[in-house]
């Protein structure tokens, strides 16, 4: 009798579910999609990356229809809510979402993503190691660099590196002198608060910091403990007090970079002149040891950068006055030796690549100069710079970067506490003198970051 009652109860539940589905449609799974218009670029840098409900990343490279891979579910306890947002903007464009949220009762095809080439506001963030502070400059009309910072925030001791999440909400700073990370929640227009939102411990002497393209994971090299830490970003951009995963590196890891797809992490090891490559696992996890470990092609690799298309890695070798280029293999694997090597100025300190992947720029601290390389067919690196300019009054250039439009190069000059902006000329050439020069907002600027 008990078995019969149980069976009848199950049948009743099934009939009730069928009845509810027929009356109100509360059971179902639906696709979420729409159209993208206004994209003008191509490849990775010209694509927009969309998310639904904070995940299910979708890269859209051409105008037209799109559909997320994961369906939204409606059942007795869950509504089929959707919320489409932009995770990563295309180069020199801004995309906005219309009709991107709601509760689905059928397949959704009405989300509209419109992209325009209107210039977005830019900010320069500068780490001043000598004054234990970070300065923020609001870059004005016609890309003018202001004479003084908009805001200045306190950091830990000797801040060494800065990174910002792809959505432009949170800034993270590695503090070399007291083994911490500072996290700042940005205000309207990218304004820094006066003090960090949270502070997190690191390994010994954190030297470099990078955030993956999804904005979920932070990676930090610890120069003094030969480790690479991975943190999972929490609610409000906060970091846990301990790393999620830890990996061993070579000796004295100095710089960290991530490819545009968030599949690999690359580290330059200053102490043993090697480059380490890590294949990122589930939930951003690092393997315990590098996937590959390669000779840097020069001595004391100090700075590393990955080309936007993810085909090449560039390394500035501080001890041998050279720039190494590695052509990556399948899955982002590093080859055993560089593809090519170019001469630089004296003691190269920083390397960056323009957003289109056509030009490479190097800051040379020992010769107070900047060098520019025009890449050839297949990204080939020439043996010598295409152009080389003196930094003039700027001394000990320590950090170099470009803006997202590829129109300007920015340099932090450690020796005379300034930052300089250069307007890139024809074929990527640098002008003989900076377009503008400003006080760095502190003492001994070691790092500069340009972000929307």
C-alpha positions as CSV (number, residue, x, y, z in Angstrom):
1,X,0.0,0.0,0.0
2,X,2.9,2.4,0.8
3,X,4.4,1.8,-2.6
4,X,1.1,2.6,-4.3
5,X,0.8,5.9,-2.4
6,X,4.3,6.9,-3.3
7,X,3.7,6.2,-6.9
8,X,0.4,8.1,-6.9
9,X,2.1,11.0,-5.3
10,X,4.8,11.1,-7.9
11,X,2.2,11.0,-10.7
12,X,0.4,13.9,-9.1
13,X,3.5,15.9,-8.9
14,X,4.2,15.3,-12.6
15,X,0.7,16.2,-13.6
16,X,0.9,19.4,-11.6
17,X,4.2,20.4,-13.3
18,X,2.6,19.8,-16.7
19,X,-0.4,21.8,-15.7
20,X,1.7,24.7,-14.4
21,X,3.9,24.7,-17.6
22,X,0.8,24.8,-19.8
23,X,-0.8,27.6,-17.8
24,X,2.1,29.9,-16.9
25,X,5.2,28.7,-18.8
26,X,7.3,28.6,-15.6
27,X,9.3,25.6,-16.8
28,X,11.6,26.1,-19.7
29,X,15.1,27.0,-21.0
30,X,15.7,29.9,-23.4
31,X,18.5,31.3,-25.5
32,X,19.6,34.9,-25.0
33,X,20.8,37.0,-28.0
34,X,20.4,40.0,-30.2
35,X,22.3,42.1,-32.6
36,X,25.6,44.1,-32.7
37,X,26.1,47.1,-34.9
38,X,28.8,49.8,-35.4
39,X,31.9,47.6,-35.1
40,X,34.6,49.0,-37.3
41,X,37.7,47.0,-36.2
42,X,38.9,43.5,-36.8
43,X,40.5,40.6,-34.9
44,X,40.8,40.4,-31.1
45,X,41.4,44.2,-30.6
46,X,38.4,45.1,-32.8
47,X,36.0,42.7,-31.0
48,X,33.5,43.3,-28.2
49,X,33.3,40.8,-25.4
50,X,29.8,40.4,-23.9
51,X,28.6,38.7,-20.7
52,X,25.3,37.4,-19.6
53,X,24.6,37.4,-15.8
54,X,28.2,38.1,-15.1
55,X,29.6,35.1,-17.1
56,X,29.3,33.1,-20.3
57,X,31.7,35.3,-22.1
58,X,31.0,35.8,-25.8
59,X,33.4,37.5,-28.2
60,X,31.7,39.2,-31.1
61,X,34.0,40.2,-34.0
62,X,31.5,41.3,-36.6
63,X,28.2,43.1,-36.9
64,X,25.1,41.0,-36.9
65,X,23.3,38.6,-34.7
66,X,24.7,36.9,-31.6
67,X,23.5,34.2,-29.2
68,X,25.0,33.2,-25.8
69,X,26.0,29.5,-25.5
70,X,24.3,29.0,-22.1
71,X,20.6,29.1,-21.8
72,X,18.7,30.7,-18.9
73,X,16.4,28.3,-17.0
74,X,13.0,28.8,-15.5
75,X,11.6,26.3,-13.0
76,X,9.6,26.1,-9.8
77,X,12.4,27.9,-7.8
78,X,14.3,29.9,-10.5
79,X,13.2,32.6,-12.9
80,X,14.9,32.9,-16.3
81,X,16.6,36.3,-15.7
82,X,19.2,37.7,-18.0
83,X,21.5,40.7,-17.9
84,X,23.7,41.4,-20.9
85,X,26.7,43.7,-20.3
86,X,29.9,44.6,-22.0
87,X,33.1,43.1,-20.5
88,X,35.7,44.4,-22.9
89,X,35.4,47.3,-25.3
90,X,36.8,47.1,-28.9
91,X,39.8,49.3,-29.7
92,X,39.0,53.0,-29.9
93,X,35.2,52.3,-29.6
94,X,32.6,52.3,-26.9
95,X,29.7,49.8,-27.0
96,X,26.4,50.2,-25.1
97,X,23.6,47.7,-24.4
98,X,19.9,48.4,-24.8
99,X,17.2,46.0,-23.7
100,X,19.8,43.8,-22.1
101,X,18.0,42.7,-19.0
102,X,14.7,41.0,-18.1
103,X,13.0,37.7,-17.4
104,X,12.7,35.4,-20.4
105,X,9.5,33.5,-21.3
106,X,10.7,32.6,-24.7
107,X,14.0,32.8,-26.7
108,X,15.3,36.4,-26.6
109,X,16.6,38.0,-29.8
110,X,16.0,41.7,-28.9
111,X,19.2,42.7,-27.1
112,X,20.8,45.6,-29.0
113,X,24.5,46.4,-28.7
114,X,25.5,49.6,-30.4
115,X,29.2,50.6,-30.9
116,X,30.4,54.0,-31.7
117,X,33.8,55.6,-32.3
118,X,33.2,58.4,-29.8
119,X,36.3,59.1,-27.8
120,X,36.0,57.8,-24.2
121,X,37.6,59.7,-21.4
122,X,41.0,58.5,-20.4
123,X,43.0,58.4,-17.1
124,X,46.6,58.0,-16.4
125,X,47.5,56.2,-13.1
126,X,51.0,56.6,-11.8
127,X,52.8,54.7,-9.0
128,X,55.3,57.0,-7.2
129,X,57.6,54.7,-5.3
130,X,59.4,57.4,-3.4
131,X,56.3,59.0,-1.9
132,X,54.3,55.8,-1.4
133,X,51.4,57.2,-3.4
134,X,49.4,56.7,-6.6
135,X,48.4,59.7,-8.7
136,X,45.4,59.9,-11.2
137,X,45.4,62.3,-14.1
138,X,42.2,62.9,-16.1
139,X,43.4,63.3,-19.7
140,X,41.4,66.1,-21.2
141,X,40.1,67.2,-24.6
142,X,42.4,66.6,-27.6
143,X,44.1,64.0,-25.3
144,X,46.0,66.7,-23.4
145,X,47.8,65.5,-20.3
146,X,47.1,67.9,-17.4
147,X,49.9,69.6,-15.5
148,X,48.8,68.2,-12.1
149,X,46.9,65.1,-11.0
150,X,43.2,65.1,-10.4
151,X,43.6,63.0,-7.2
152,X,46.4,61.4,-5.3
153,X,45.9,58.3,-3.1
154,X,48.1,56.8,-0.4
155,X,49.5,53.3,-1.2
156,X,51.8,50.9,0.6
157,X,55.5,51.3,0.8
158,X,57.3,51.6,-2.6
159,X,54.3,50.9,-5.0
160,X,55.8,49.1,-8.0
161,X,53.0,48.2,-10.4
162,X,49.4,49.0,-11.3
163,X,46.6,47.1,-13.0
164,X,42.9,47.9,-13.6
165,X,40.0,45.5,-14.2
166,X,38.5,45.4,-17.7
167,X,35.3,47.1,-16.6
168,X,37.3,50.1,-15.2
169,X,35.8,49.8,-11.7
170,X,38.8,48.7,-9.6
171,X,42.5,49.6,-9.5
172,X,45.1,47.3,-7.9
173,X,48.6,48.3,-6.8
174,X,51.5,46.0,-5.8
175,X,53.5,47.5,-2.9
176,X,57.1,46.3,-3.2
177,X,58.3,47.6,0.2
178,X,55.7,46.1,2.6
179,X,54.5,43.0,0.7
180,X,50.9,44.1,0.1
181,X,48.3,44.8,-2.6
182,X,46.2,47.9,-2.4
183,X,42.7,47.8,-4.0
184,X,40.8,51.0,-4.9
185,X,37.2,51.3,-5.9
186,X,37.0,54.0,-8.5
187,X,34.5,56.8,-8.4
188,X,32.8,58.6,-11.3
189,X,35.2,59.3,-14.2
190,X,37.8,56.9,-12.8
191,X,38.6,59.0,-9.8
192,X,40.8,57.4,-7.1
193,X,39.7,57.5,-3.5
194,X,42.2,59.0,-1.0
195,X,42.9,55.6,0.6
196,X,42.6,51.9,-0.6
197,X,39.3,50.1,-0.2
198,X,41.2,47.0,1.0
199,X,44.8,45.8,1.5
200,X,45.9,42.2,0.9
201,X,49.2,40.4,1.9
202,X,51.5,39.1,-0.9
203,X,54.8,37.2,-1.0
204,X,58.1,39.0,-0.6
205,X,58.6,42.1,-2.7
206,X,55.7,42.0,-5.1
207,X,57.1,43.5,-8.4
208,X,54.3,43.2,-11.0
209,X,50.6,42.7,-11.2
210,X,48.2,41.8,-14.0
211,X,44.4,41.0,-14.3
212,X,43.0,38.5,-16.7
213,X,40.7,39.7,-19.5
214,X,37.5,38.5,-17.7
215,X,38.3,40.6,-14.7
216,X,38.0,37.7,-12.3
217,X,41.6,36.9,-11.4
218,X,44.7,38.8,-10.3
219,X,48.3,37.5,-10.8
220,X,51.3,38.9,-8.9
221,X,55.0,38.1,-9.2
222,X,56.9,38.1,-5.9
223,X,60.5,39.0,-6.6
224,X,61.8,38.0,-3.2
225,X,60.1,34.6,-2.8
226,X,60.3,33.3,-6.4
227,X,56.6,32.8,-6.6
228,X,53.6,33.7,-8.7
229,X,50.3,34.3,-6.8
230,X,46.8,34.1,-8.2
231,X,43.9,35.7,-6.4
232,X,40.2,35.4,-7.2
233,X,38.5,38.8,-7.1
234,X,35.5,38.9,-4.8
235,X,32.4,41.0,-4.3
236,X,33.2,44.7,-4.7
237,X,36.6,44.0,-6.2
238,X,38.0,42.8,-2.9
239,X,40.8,40.2,-2.8
240,X,41.1,37.3,-0.3
241,X,43.8,37.5,2.4
242,X,45.6,34.5,0.9
243,X,46.2,33.6,-2.7
244,X,43.9,31.1,-4.4
245,X,46.8,29.3,-6.0
246,X,50.6,29.6,-5.9
247,X,53.2,28.6,-8.5
248,X,57.0,28.5,-8.4
249,X,58.9,30.7,-10.8
250,X,62.5,31.2,-11.8
251,X,64.8,33.4,-9.7
252,X,63.6,37.0,-8.9
253,X,60.5,37.2,-11.1
254,X,60.2,40.8,-12.3
255,X,57.3,41.1,-14.7
256,X,54.0,39.3,-15.5
257,X,51.7,39.5,-18.6
258,X,48.6,37.7,-19.8
259,X,47.5,36.9,-23.3
260,X,44.3,38.6,-24.6
261,X,42.3,35.4,-24.4
262,X,43.3,34.7,-20.8
263,X,44.8,31.3,-21.5
264,X,48.4,31.9,-20.5
265,X,50.5,33.8,-18.1
266,X,54.1,34.8,-18.9
267,X,56.8,35.8,-16.4
268,X,60.2,37.2,-16.8
269,X,62.7,36.0,-14.2
270,X,65.4,38.6,-13.7
271,X,67.7,36.5,-11.5
272,X,68.3,33.5,-13.8
273,X,67.5,35.1,-17.2
274,X,64.5,32.8,-18.0
275,X,60.9,33.2,-19.2
276,X,58.2,31.1,-17.6
277,X,54.8,30.3,-19.3
278,X,51.8,29.0,-17.3
279,X,48.7,27.5,-18.8
280,X,45.7,28.9,-16.8
281,X,43.4,26.2,-15.5
282,X,39.8,26.1,-14.3
283,X,38.7,29.2,-12.3
284,X,42.0,30.9,-13.2
285,X,44.1,28.4,-11.3
286,X,47.9,28.3,-11.8
287,X,49.8,25.0,-12.2
288,X,52.3,24.4,-9.4
289,X,55.2,24.7,-11.9
290,X,55.6,26.5,-15.3
291,X,54.2,24.7,-18.4
292,X,57.4,25.7,-20.1
293,X,60.6,27.5,-19.0
294,X,62.8,29.2,-21.6
295,X,66.1,31.1,-21.8
296,X,65.3,34.8,-22.1
297,X,67.6,35.3,-25.0
298,X,69.5,38.0,-23.0
299,X,70.5,38.7,-19.4
300,X,68.2,40.0,-16.6
301,X,64.8,40.1,-18.4
302,X,63.1,43.0,-16.7
303,X,59.8,43.6,-18.6
304,X,57.5,41.4,-20.7
305,X,54.6,42.1,-23.0
306,X,52.3,39.9,-25.1
307,X,51.2,41.1,-28.6
308,X,47.4,41.8,-28.9
309,X,46.9,38.8,-31.3
310,X,48.7,36.5,-28.9
311,X,51.3,35.4,-31.4
312,X,54.4,36.9,-30.0
313,X,56.0,37.8,-26.6
314,X,58.5,40.6,-26.3
315,X,61.1,40.8,-23.5
316,X,63.4,43.7,-22.5
317,X,66.7,42.4,-21.3
318,X,68.2,44.9,-18.8
319,X,71.6,43.3,-18.5
320,X,72.4,42.8,-22.2
321,X,70.7,45.9,-23.8
322,X,68.5,43.7,-26.0
323,X,64.9,43.0,-26.9
324,X,63.9,39.4,-27.5
325,X,60.9,38.3,-29.6
326,X,59.4,34.9,-29.1
327,X,56.9,33.4,-31.7
328,X,54.4,31.4,-29.7
329,X,53.5,27.9,-30.6
330,X,50.2,26.1,-30.4
331,X,48.4,26.8,-27.1
332,X,50.7,29.8,-26.5
333,X,53.8,27.6,-25.8
334,X,57.1,29.4,-25.7
335,X,59.8,28.1,-28.0
336,X,63.2,27.2,-26.6
337,X,64.9,30.2,-28.1
338,X,63.9,33.7,-29.3
339,X,62.7,34.1,-32.9
340,X,64.8,37.2,-33.1
341,X,66.8,39.7,-31.0
342,X,67.2,43.5,-31.5
343,X,69.6,46.0,-29.9
344,X,68.1,48.6,-27.6
345,X,69.5,51.6,-25.7
346,X,71.4,51.2,-22.4
347,X,69.6,49.3,-19.6
348,X,66.1,48.8,-21.2
349,X,63.6,49.0,-18.4
350,X,60.1,48.6,-20.0
351,X,58.5,47.3,-23.2
352,X,55.1,47.9,-24.7
353,X,53.2,47.1,-27.9
354,X,50.7,49.4,-29.7
355,X,47.1,48.1,-29.7
356,X,47.2,47.1,-33.4
357,X,50.3,45.0,-32.9
358,X,52.4,47.0,-35.5
359,X,55.0,48.8,-33.3
360,X,57.0,48.0,-30.2
361,X,58.3,50.7,-27.9
362,X,61.1,50.4,-25.3
363,X,62.2,52.8,-22.5
364,X,66.0,52.8,-21.9
365,X,66.8,53.9,-18.3
366,X,70.5,54.0,-18.8
367,X,70.6,56.1,-21.9
368,X,67.6,58.3,-21.2
369,X,66.0,57.3,-24.5
370,X,63.0,55.6,-26.2
371,X,63.3,53.2,-29.1
372,X,60.6,52.2,-31.6
373,X,60.5,49.1,-33.8
374,X,58.3,48.7,-36.8
375,X,57.3,45.0,-37.1
376,X,57.7,43.3,-40.5
377,X,55.8,40.5,-42.2
378,X,54.6,38.0,-39.7
379,X,55.5,40.3,-36.9
380,X,59.2,40.1,-37.6
381,X,61.4,42.2,-35.3
382,X,64.1,44.3,-37.1
383,X,67.7,44.0,-35.8
384,X,67.8,47.7,-34.8
385,X,65.2,50.4,-33.9
386,X,63.3,52.2,-36.5
387,X,63.5,55.4,-34.5
388,X,65.3,56.4,-31.3
389,X,64.7,59.6,-29.3
390,X,66.2,61.1,-26.2
391,X,63.9,61.8,-23.3
392,X,65.4,65.2,-22.9
393,X,64.8,66.6,-19.4
394,X,63.2,63.2,-18.5
395,X,65.7,61.0,-16.7
396,X,65.7,57.3,-15.9
397,X,62.6,56.4,-17.9
398,X,61.3,53.4,-16.0
399,X,57.9,52.6,-17.6
400,X,56.3,53.0,-21.0
401,X,52.8,52.3,-22.3
402,X,50.4,53.3,-25.1
403,X,46.8,54.4,-25.0
404,X,44.0,52.2,-26.4
405,X,43.7,54.4,-29.6
406,X,47.4,53.9,-30.4
407,X,47.9,57.7,-30.8
408,X,50.2,58.3,-27.8
409,X,53.0,56.9,-25.9
410,X,53.3,57.7,-22.1
411,X,56.5,57.5,-20.1
412,X,57.2,57.6,-16.3
413,X,60.6,59.2,-15.6
414,X,61.9,57.9,-12.3
415,X,64.9,60.3,-12.1
416,X,63.2,63.7,-12.3
417,X,59.7,62.8,-11.1
418,X,57.8,63.5,-14.3
419,X,55.5,61.8,-16.8
420,X,55.7,62.6,-20.5
421,X,53.3,62.1,-23.4
422,X,54.5,61.6,-27.0
423,X,52.2,61.8,-30.0
424,X,52.9,58.9,-32.3
425,X,53.7,60.0,-35.9
426,X,53.5,58.3,-39.3
427,X,54.4,54.6,-39.3
428,X,54.6,54.6,-35.5
429,X,57.5,57.0,-35.3
430,X,58.2,58.9,-32.1
431,X,58.7,62.7,-32.1
432,X,62.0,64.2,-31.0
433,X,60.5,65.7,-27.9
434,X,57.4,65.0,-25.7
435,X,54.1,66.6,-26.6
436,X,53.6,67.4,-22.9
437,X,55.4,66.8,-19.7
438,X,53.9,66.9,-16.2
439,X,55.0,66.4,-12.6
440,X,54.2,62.9,-11.6
441,X,52.3,63.8,-8.5
442,X,54.9,62.3,-6.3
443,X,58.5,61.1,-6.1
444,X,60.2,58.5,-8.3
445,X,57.4,57.4,-10.6
446,X,58.1,53.7,-11.5
447,X,54.9,52.7,-13.4
448,X,52.3,54.3,-15.6
449,X,49.0,52.9,-16.8
450,X,46.5,54.4,-19.2
451,X,42.8,53.3,-19.0
452,X,39.3,54.4,-19.9
